[in-house]
Amino acid sequence: MFGWLITRMLPIVPMPVVRAVSRRYVAGEDLGAALEVVKGLNASGFQATMDILGEDAGDAAHADGTVDGYRNVLDRIAAEGLKSNVSVKMTHMGIRLDRGEAEARLARIVDKAAEHGNFVRIDMEDSGLTDTTFEVYRAARARHPRVGTVIQAYLRRTVDDARILAAEGANLRLCKGIYREPAAIAYQGKEEIRKSYLDTAEILLSAPGTYTGFATHDRVLIQRLLDLTRRMGMPRDRFEFQALLGVPVDDVLTDLVSQGYTVRWYVPFGDEWYAYSTRRLKENPKMATYIVRHWFGR
């Protein structure tokens, strides 16, 4: 309830307050600032995936500018020898404006990644785009093998999707899912979402040729994933752990790095930080509660 009340108050919260809070979760407003964050993460043994903030491009010019931005990111990652790939959203590519043009924009990013031997993750968005995203992913992967996408454990369809994608040897990020979806298509309870996550993880790990990024901040789930991979005797080059920049699981992830596991931070940056911050708070009232407690606790 407290988190819900906070999200209702967001329109009247002064922008400087939101900016101050966002600094923990956003790597900066420009590429230079984000690269410095990635360098620091690499120095501590972590890898990264860089994301230019923004969704639902308003016009073709906006989407084209995003493509240029990602190509520049990939050039800079290569030039500076950083351990980072990129994550892109198809709505940021303008898929709701024109699918063909959006796929052509993604192809330009994928071609640049191929030039540098890097990897592109196609983020998953709301359930209305799930099938479209899988179709776009398959076409992009046919163009360059180092392309992956995302599946969301809270969707009831995900276990079936995982079996199909696993048979294709997919590289997937497995997350719980953040978008608000109805109970008819998405699990709502914490434990049933965890169960779906673990069932999906086992399917992916059991299939040869797959690679899975376990994206979660749930400490209980991280431990259960460790137990699962150990029980299956899974080599550590078949999976990694992932988390959003700024979310307080640093201690757990630092310990995983010290044990030789690969850990990757999702590093968002860009001038659309305000929309990103407020959208994420509205989608996840529990996070709003955490941020307020953290902020006033300081």
JOHU-V822008 format. One record per backbone hydrogen bond with DSSP energy under -1.0 kcal/mol. NH is the residue of the N-H (numbers start at 0). CO is the residue of the C=O. E is the energy in kcal/mol with one decimal. If there is no record, write none. Layout:
nh=NH co=CO e=E
nh=NH co=CO e=E
//
This chain:
nh=4 co=0 e=-2.3
nh=5 co=1 e=-2.0
nh=6 co=2 e=-2.2
nh=7 co=3 e=-1.7
nh=8 co=4 e=-1.1
nh=11 co=8 e=-1.8
nh=12 co=9 e=-1.4
nh=16 co=13 e=-1.0
nh=17 co=13 e=-1.6
nh=18 co=14 e=-2.9
nh=19 co=15 e=-2.2
nh=20 co=16 e=-2.1
nh=21 co=17 e=-2.6
nh=22 co=18 e=-1.1
nh=23 co=20 e=-1.3
nh=24 co=21 e=-1.2
nh=25 co=21 e=-2.2
nh=26 co=267 e=-3.2
nh=33 co=29 e=-1.8
nh=34 co=30 e=-2.8
nh=35 co=31 e=-1.6
nh=36 co=32 e=-1.6
nh=37 co=33 e=-2.3
nh=38 co=34 e=-2.6
nh=39 co=35 e=-2.0
nh=40 co=36 e=-2.3
nh=41 co=37 e=-3.0
nh=42 co=38 e=-2.3
nh=44 co=41 e=-1.7
nh=45 co=40 e=-2.6
nh=46 co=262 e=-2.8
nh=47 co=82 e=-1.5
nh=48 co=264 e=-2.1
nh=49 co=84 e=-2.8
nh=50 co=266 e=-2.3
nh=52 co=268 e=-3.3
nh=56 co=90 e=-2.4
nh=62 co=58 e=-1.9
nh=63 co=59 e=-2.8
nh=64 co=60 e=-2.2
nh=65 co=61 e=-1.7
nh=66 co=62 e=-1.8
nh=67 co=63 e=-2.1
nh=68 co=64 e=-2.1
nh=69 co=65 e=-2.4
nh=70 co=66 e=-2.4
nh=71 co=67 e=-2.0
nh=72 co=68 e=-2.2
nh=73 co=69 e=-2.5
nh=74 co=70 e=-1.9
nh=75 co=71 e=-2.5
nh=76 co=72 e=-2.6
nh=77 co=73 e=-2.0
nh=78 co=74 e=-2.7
nh=79 co=75 e=-2.2
nh=81 co=76 e=-2.1
nh=83 co=81 e=-1.3
nh=84 co=47 e=-1.8
nh=85 co=118 e=-1.6
nh=86 co=49 e=-2.3
nh=87 co=120 e=-2.8
nh=94 co=89 e=-2.1
nh=96 co=93 e=-1.6
nh=97 co=93 e=-2.3
nh=101 co=97 e=-2.2
nh=102 co=98 e=-2.6
nh=103 co=99 e=-1.8
nh=104 co=100 e=-2.1
nh=105 co=101 e=-2.4
nh=106 co=102 e=-2.2
nh=107 co=103 e=-1.4
nh=108 co=104 e=-1.4
nh=109 co=105 e=-2.8
nh=110 co=106 e=-2.7
nh=111 co=107 e=-1.6
nh=112 co=108 e=-2.4
nh=113 co=109 e=-2.5
nh=114 co=110 e=-2.0
nh=115 co=111 e=-1.2
nh=117 co=112 e=-3.2
nh=119 co=145 e=-1.8
nh=120 co=85 e=-2.7
nh=121 co=147 e=-3.0
nh=122 co=87 e=-3.1
nh=128 co=125 e=-2.4
nh=129 co=126 e=-1.2
nh=132 co=128 e=-2.8
nh=133 co=129 e=-2.1
nh=134 co=130 e=-2.2
nh=135 co=131 e=-2.7
nh=136 co=132 e=-2.8
nh=137 co=133 e=-2.3
nh=138 co=134 e=-1.9
nh=139 co=135 e=-2.5
nh=140 co=136 e=-2.7
nh=141 co=137 e=-1.6
nh=143 co=139 e=-1.9
nh=146 co=144 e=-1.7
nh=147 co=119 e=-2.4
nh=148 co=170 e=-1.4
nh=150 co=172 e=-2.4
nh=152 co=174 e=-3.5
nh=153 co=175 e=-2.4
nh=154 co=151 e=-1.6
nh=155 co=184 e=-2.7
nh=157 co=154 e=-1.5
nh=160 co=156 e=-2.2
nh=161 co=157 e=-3.0
nh=162 co=158 e=-1.6
nh=163 co=159 e=-1.7
nh=164 co=160 e=-2.8
nh=165 co=161 e=-2.9
nh=166 co=162 e=-1.6
nh=168 co=165 e=-1.8
nh=169 co=164 e=-1.7
nh=171 co=210 e=-2.5
nh=172 co=148 e=-2.2
nh=173 co=212 e=-2.9
nh=174 co=150 e=-2.3
nh=184 co=181 e=-1.7
nh=185 co=181 e=-1.6
nh=186 co=153 e=-3.2
nh=192 co=188 e=-2.0
nh=193 co=189 e=-2.3
nh=194 co=190 e=-2.5
nh=195 co=191 e=-2.1
nh=196 co=192 e=-2.5
nh=197 co=193 e=-2.6
nh=198 co=194 e=-2.8
nh=199 co=195 e=-2.5
nh=200 co=196 e=-2.6
nh=201 co=197 e=-2.3
nh=202 co=198 e=-1.8
nh=203 co=199 e=-2.3
nh=204 co=200 e=-2.7
nh=205 co=201 e=-1.8
nh=209 co=206 e=-1.3
nh=210 co=169 e=-1.8
nh=211 co=237 e=-1.7
nh=212 co=171 e=-3.0
nh=213 co=239 e=-3.4
nh=214 co=173 e=-2.3
nh=214 co=212 e=-1.2
nh=215 co=241 e=-1.6
nh=221 co=217 e=-2.6
nh=222 co=218 e=-1.9
nh=223 co=219 e=-2.0
nh=224 co=220 e=-2.5
nh=225 co=221 e=-2.2
nh=226 co=222 e=-2.4
nh=227 co=223 e=-2.3
nh=228 co=224 e=-2.8
nh=229 co=225 e=-2.1
nh=230 co=226 e=-2.5
nh=231 co=227 e=-2.2
nh=233 co=228 e=-2.9
nh=237 co=234 e=-1.5
nh=239 co=211 e=-2.0
nh=240 co=261 e=-2.5
nh=241 co=213 e=-2.7
nh=242 co=263 e=-1.8
nh=244 co=265 e=-2.2
nh=246 co=243 e=-1.9
nh=248 co=246 e=-2.5
nh=252 co=248 e=-2.4
nh=253 co=249 e=-2.8
nh=254 co=250 e=-1.8
nh=255 co=251 e=-1.9
nh=256 co=252 e=-2.2
nh=257 co=253 e=-2.1
nh=258 co=254 e=-1.1
nh=259 co=256 e=-1.8
nh=260 co=255 e=-2.4
nh=263 co=240 e=-3.0
nh=264 co=46 e=-2.5
nh=265 co=242 e=-3.0
nh=266 co=48 e=-3.2
nh=268 co=50 e=-2.3
nh=269 co=27 e=-2.5
nh=275 co=271 e=-1.9
nh=276 co=272 e=-2.7
nh=277 co=273 e=-2.6
nh=278 co=274 e=-2.4
nh=279 co=275 e=-2.4
nh=280 co=276 e=-1.9
nh=281 co=277 e=-2.2
nh=282 co=278 e=-2.2
nh=283 co=279 e=-1.4
nh=286 co=283 e=-1.2
nh=287 co=283 e=-1.3
nh=288 co=284 e=-2.1
nh=289 co=285 e=-2.1
nh=290 co=286 e=-2.7
nh=291 co=287 e=-2.2
nh=292 co=288 e=-2.3
nh=293 co=289 e=-2.9
nh=294 co=290 e=-3.1
nh=295 co=291 e=-2.6
nh=296 co=292 e=-1.8
nh=297 co=293 e=-1.2
//
